[in-house]
Amino acid sequence: MAEPKSTKPYLLRAMYEWCVDNGYTPHISVVVDSRTRVPMEYVRNGEIVLNVGPVAASRLRMGNELIECTVRFSGVAKDLVIPVATVAAIYAGENGQGMSFEPEKKEMAEQASGEEVAAPPDPKEPPKTRGKPALRRIK
């Protein structure tokens, strides 16, 4: 007998609908890997949080394997592709209500097999200044 499909994409769609029906803004937390297509300059500690509400995300399509949409970052539209397996949580931005997910077996098996997954680049560090900070008191 075939293994049943994951409940995760169904729960993601249900929580998204619950957020929208109650006037909340749905956000998803995504663990970025080599399959995830998001602007890397917004990734922090290998994770990105995205507003996927109807006002912020256009052409949102939440399938069983991928979440696809167009979102604006600093006024520039970007097409995003997010594997459902990489979604760590979905929640309402206003009150934090939602659900989080354990890493899926498929991901854990890839890591255990030693398959190399490209890590996202580290964010650029701010330039270091020399000398004492220059603070002025303004009256």
C-alpha angles and dihedrals in degrees: 000000000000120000111259119252119264117269091215099091091048092050091047091054092046093050090046090053092046091052093049094044090054095046094253127135112244115223128184127205112213130193102219119226136158092285095053117096109202133125101281093208088072095051114108122188091347092304138096130192116212132193103225097174120136092257095050103036123052126195091016112184118180107192130171093263106021141031111211129183146133117250132177120238114188088341095308118114114231128187110229129201115189123177109227088228090066096055108109098180147352121206146152110268093214099058108006094241113149141084139284128211136219117237109275122251092243092060092045091050091052091051092046092050089059094244107160115240116194111243118223115256117265115254114261114265117235114258113269117240124215126226130008121334113261108230123170128196112229118201 
